[in-house]
Structures are given as structure tokens and as C-alpha cells.
Amino acid sequence: MRPIRTLLLLALAAGGVLFWLTLPKPLSDQDVAGLTGDAGKGQRIFTAAGCASCHMADGAKGEDQLVLKGGQRFASPFGTFVAPNISQDTEQGIGGWTLAQFASAVKRGVSPEGEHLYPAFPYAAYAKMQMQDVADLFAYMKTLPADPTPSAAHELGFPFNIRMTLGGWKFLYLSQDWALPGNLTPTEDRGRYLAEALSHCAECHTPRDRLGGLDTGRWLAGAADPSDPTGKGRVPNITPAKLGWSEEEIVAYLTTGFTPEFDSVGGHMAHVVENYAKLPVEDAAAVAAYLKRVEPVE
């Protein structure tokens, strides 16, 4: 009986460790102590991160894009995710959140209620954000309008509707490591921060495994397009192995939406172009320099 009892105790201990490792780990007020956000700088972060692109109402134009009432639907192999209201409404949005709660959602994927958030919200990329940029983003979002539209529920089947399982997903995939390590020029370093963190390019352009984690060994090598109902659509490979454009041509595409072949941008990438057209051209140039440095993947 003693060996069986020992095995049971070891199993319980292992289960306890696993449970602890997968618990939500929010940031505290101490983690953001002394930070003061700059709304002017936050506007640039907001644009580069594409916050409105996902959280505005579907089809919103002009100033209506800043009403972050949510509702856009994003299909995936795990179900359909619905973007929530992140306007300044204190009941339905995030108007009542503290900076620590906001930073916990952005960098840790944890809600103010202590629940895991689904990684359809790209906190796996935002985890690399500098905390000052998070504070600046929060300050800017405080200037945006409130909207009382309730957030719609995600449409997920079992077992993907069990948030507890996301603790294991985070244990496997949530990291602050850069995909492109090594010594970079200041321009390339800025491009890495934009591409890997703020603009989260890999979320669409990198293939995923069966658990939905990014295949970092094939970084930016193209992936299935979950929005294509035929299942045949592809998000392109943008490593140097396939993207033969010059840096100047990449900049032109990111800021105008036109390819060197005079084709035009389509799909959700149109929002990315709309955002980069509002940013200093140096940001697009930094992303172009970064793309030339990533590992080529056939």
C-alpha cells in the first residue's frame, strides 16, 4: 500500500504545482506605481496596436471608429470570438478599470475579475510591450467616448469554453522573448517592437499548432486565413524567402496599400494600412528593416 500511497501523494503534489502554474497572474498596483500616462504618446500606441480595427463596430467609418463598442466577429478553428466593448462606459466597457487592471489584461490576459482572457485578444504579443507604453495607451483611451452597448458572448463549444484551460495555454505559449534575437540597429529594434509587440504581425502571418499556439520555428511564414469560409485562403509568407520587395516597396505598401505589382490591399490588412498611414513614415520603415532581418522560411 505504501508505494500506492506515495504515488497518490506525488500525483496530488504534481497536480497542485500544475494548478498553481496555470492560475491567472494579474499585475498589482505596485507593478505600475509611479507611472503617469501621456495621452499624446498613447494615441500613437493605440494606432500602431490597431485597437480600433478590432473593437470598433463592424463597418464604422471616420470618428465612429473611436467608439470602441465591439461586436466584430472573428472566426477560428475553436469557435467564433466576438470583440468586447472597451469603450469608457463604466458598466459595459472599461471606464472603471484601474491602470493595473488594464495592464493585467494587456500584458497578462487577465480580466479585473481574475479570469483568463482568450488569446484572440493578442496579449501574447502585447506581453512584450513596455509598461510606459501601456500607461500611455491607457491615458489616451481615457479620452475616447463611452458607449453602453453590452459585449456579446463568444461562441465556443466544449472544451474551449472553459477558461481554466487557458492557464495551460499561457504556460506553454505566453513569453516575453523576442522571435528575432541578436544585435539590431536602432531602426531594426524599433521595427521588432512594432512588428512583434504592438502590431502583432505574427498573430496572422505565423502558422499555429493544434492548440492555437504560434509555431515560432516558422515565424511569419504564412498561415491559414480563418476568415475564409472555404478553408483555402492563406495569409502570405512575409519572410525574405517569399517577400522579395525592397524596403521602400514595403513602406509604400504599408502606407498606401498598393503592391509593386499595382495590386491593392484587401481583408483585415486594409486596417493595418489605414493605421500605418497615420503613423510617422519612420515606423513603416522600421518594420520594413525588421522584415529584411527575420529568418527566411520557405
C-alpha positions, 0 to 999 in steps of 0.5 A: 500500500505504501508505494500506492500511497506515495504515488497518490501523494506525488500525483496530488503534489504534481497536480497542485504545482500544475494548478498553481502554474496555470492560475491567472497572474494579474499585475498589482498596483505596485507593478505600475506605481509611479507611472503617469500616462501621456495621452499624446504618446498613447494615441500613437500606441493605440494606432500602431496596436490597431485597437480600433480595427478590432473593437470598433463596430463592424463597418464604422467609418471616420470618428465612429471608429473611436467608439470602441463598442465591439461586436466584430466577429472573428472566426477560428478553428475553436469557435467564433470570438466576438470583440468586447466593448472597451469603450469608457462606459463604466458598466459595459466597457472599461471606464472603471478599470484601474491602470493595473487592471488594464495592464493585467489584461494587456500584458497578462490576459487577465480580466479585473475579475481574475479570469483568463482572457482568450488569446484572440485578444493578442496579449501574447504579443502585447506581453512584450510591450513596455509598461510606459507604453501601456500607461500611455495607451491607457491615458489616451483611451481615457479620452475616447467616448463611452458607449453602453452597448453590452459585449456579446458572448463568444461562441465556443463549444466544449472544451474551449469554453472553459477558461481554466484551460487557458492557464495551460495555454499561457504556460506553454505559449505566453513569453516575453522573448523576442522571435528575432534575437541578436544585435539590431540597429536602432531602426531594426529594434524599433521595427521588432517592437512594432512588428512583434509587440504592438502590431502583432504581425505574427498573430496572422502571418505565423502558422499555429499548432493544434492548440492555437499556439504560434509555431515560432520555428516558422515565424511569419511564414504564412498561415491559414486565413480563418476568415475564409469560409472555404478553408483555402485562403492563406495569409502570405509568407512575409519572410525574405524567402517569399517577400522579395520587395525592397524596403521602400516597396514595403513602406509604400505598401504599408502606407498606401496599400498598393503592391509593386505589382499595382495590386491593392490591399484587401481583408483585415490588412486594409486596417493595418494600412489605414493605421500605418498611414497615420503613423510617422513614415519612420515606423513603416520603415522600421518594420520594413528593416525588421522584415529584411532581418527575420529568418527566411522560411520557405 
